[in-house]
Amino acid sequence: MPWTEPAVRERRSSHICVAELDMKKIRLRQDVVLRTVAGETMLIAVRDAVRECVPLRVVNKTAAIYLKELEKPCTEEDLVLAAAKIFDADPEVLRSDIRAFVRELRSEKYLEEVTC
């Protein structure tokens, strides 16, 4: 499968095709901010997010780069391609790690879907 095409899977998850999830735009919630303090990058939940997310989470440098991209709406594939460009890496190598990263952020409610 060429790396410029979205990943397509036959498996279904919660009645939504995984390929559909790959193409949905996501971003950090509006009530979650990314800040760097004393050289440490943190996700900080404010307002309503405090009840649903871990209020403060320190992230590593790679996660900080991914999260910076997620401050604006993008698809998982957009994130993969941006990371490949930043790290000068093969998108196929990054794809599964980024998918797991996004899955974790979704489960912890740090992300929201964006309707275009």
N, C-alpha and C positions, 0 to 999 in steps of 0.2 A: 504494500500500500504506500503510495507516495506521501511524503511528510506534509505536503501542502493541503491534503484532503483531510477532513475531520475523521476521527476514528469512528468506525461503524461496527457495532456489535449486534448480534441477533438476540442476546440475552436481554430480558426485560427486568426492570427493577421498579417495583411499586407501580406497575402498569404504564411506566414511561420508558420508552426506548432509551438506552444509554446514549445513542447517537444524538437524541434530542437534548439530553443534558449537556453534551459537549458543545452544542451550538447556542445554548442559552447564555445571555449576558449576565454576569455576576459582578459584584463589587463589595468592598467593605461596607458594612452597614453605616448609615449616616450618623449613628450615635456611637460609633467606634472610631477612635483616632489613633494614628500612628505617630509617635513622637520619639525623638532621640534626646536622651538626657544623660549627661556625663559619659557619653560614648556608648551607652546602651540603648538599643531600639526596643520600644515597648508598644504593645497594643493596649489601649486604655478604653474601657467601656464607660460611657457617660449616659445620663438620662435613663431611658427605659432599658438600655442594654445591660445596665448594672444588675438587673434582676435575672437576665437570661444568659449572660456570658461571665467568664472569669473576669473580674474587674480590672486586673492588671496582669499582663503576661509579657515577660521579656523574651525576645526572639533573637535567633542568630542572624548573621549577616546575609546568608542566602535567603532566609525567610523574609528578612526586611526588604530585599530586592523584589521578591514576588509580591509582597504586600503593597509596596509602592506602586506596582503595576495595577494592583486591585483597587487602588483609590479611585480609579476611573472604570467605567463599565468595560468589560471584556469577556470573551469566551475563554474556556480552558485552553482552546487551541491558540488564541491570541497570546495568552500567557506563556504557553510553550514556545511560540515563535519569538516572543520578546526575550525570554530567558536564553534561548539559543543564540540570539544576536548578542546579548550582553556578555554571555560566557564563552562565545565563539565555540559552541558545542553542537553536536548532532541532536536535533529535536527528538529523535527516537529514543535517545539515551535519557532525556529529561522527562519525557511524557509520563511514564508511570509514577515517578516521584512527584511530579506536579499534580497529577490526578489524586494521589494519596493525600497530598498537602491540602488541596481544595476540599476533598472529602472530609478531612479532619476539621477544617474551618467551618464547613457547613454544619457538621454535627455539633460543634460548639457554638453555633448560631452567630458567628462573626460576619457571615456573608449574607447578602440579600440578592434576590434575582431582580433584574432590571427589565421593565417592559419598555420596548422601543416605540 
